[in-house]
Amino acid sequence: MLLSATLSKATAAVEETFGRPIIKIKLTAKASANGYSYYMEQFTEKQVFHQHMTEEEALAFLDIHAGKTFKNCVKRTENQEITILANKKGKITTLVKENAIKLKAPQITEKKKKYLIEEGNPVPFLVLLGLMTDEGRVISSRYDKFKQINRFLEFLDDVIDEVQAQILKEGGHPIRIADFGCGKSYLTFAVHYFLTEIKKLPCEIEGLDLKKDVIDYCNQITKKLGLKNLIFRTGDISEYSGKEQPDIVITLHACDTATDYALKYAVSHKAKAILSVPCCQHQVNQQLMAKENRSAAKEALEFQPLLKWGIIREKFSSLITDALRGEWLEQEGYKVQMLEFIDMEHTPKNILIRAVRKNKAEENSDKAEKSDMPELARVLGINPEILK
């Protein structure tokens, strides 16, 4: 099998083909419980671009570009090193060298993780969204998304019994869920499938997003699959008003203050659980930038090393924002956890805020003191949306 490949000596056609001045490309075989895939790195003078490919895609890529778009290509298998060269006239020569020592292929993990949505049986929405084949095999290049979906469902599964118990105390009704900033709705469809097909629980789910074309697409999928009690609407989180109060509010990468609007909506409508994965968080960063230019910044001298460099200040701002969101939710009567959503290898936006509304007994035994402005915000001179 192909273990790795390196393409170099780019031709003039490279920039037109790839849209950027690539000087070298590396392909490396990776193994997982799902089989083999390939990790591609495209190098320019100053940047590296990454992409995951299936084995079929990697081999097709080399057939197209080796000796053509790139004059030099070295492919390595377990037994051979194959060099493909092109001269100035475009004539291609292939040189094969036997390895003195046989190279080892990456080892496929024998033990597969058991997921709530299992691989092996075709799941209609995953097939339609391009994550799974008709035979139920997860497509290698989409395996990270498959794991992300299952990870989120695990977090939901942990609190669903508690939510159900609160619903039963109210007389009982289908679990009502609002997904704010649903986008292409991988998670929305996954939650619907998990509750109806796996947990066998009645539910009513509504997805909301600003993009009309995305919402139209999601409603088309819903209709095509014949899914009941699942609807998507176009709208702004800050102006949303649903017919029924949601039991669970979900947000995945709702940008900047959109997460705050979603949290405020959830609390004001007494949502029983909140699962929120914040995205970009500009507001506090901008406020800290302004603070640096004022003499009042002397009040926060102990924080100056965290405000000095832009990249550090940006990460610090994100942590402050999420910490204050957690504090605010606790003051509003929720049990709050900050959880790792997915590995940092895949995205830095990996914090999931999970909050479950306390029952009366918990509220009485663990009352948090409310304050108009937490001390951290006061010292830094910031006023994030969640505190307004």
Secondary structure, DSSP 8 states (H G I E B T S, - for coil): -EEEEEEEEE-TTHHHHHSS---EEEEEEEEETTEEEEEEEEE-SS-EEEEEE-HHHHHHHHHHHBTTTEEEEEEEESSEEEEEEE-TT--EEEEEEE-SS--------SS----SS-TTS--HHHHHTTSB-TTS-B-GGGHHHHHHHHHHHHHHHHHHHHHHHHHHHTT---EEEEEET-TT-HHHHHHHHIIIIIS---EEEEEEES-HHHHHHHHHHHHHHT-SSEEEEE--GGG---SS--SEEEEEEE-TTHHHHHHHHHHHTT-SEEEEEE----HHHHHHHHHHTSGGGGGGGGGHHHHSSHHHHHHHHHHHHHHHHHHHHHHTTEEEEEEE-S-TTT-S--EEEEEEE--HHHHHHS-----SS-HHHHHHT---GGG-
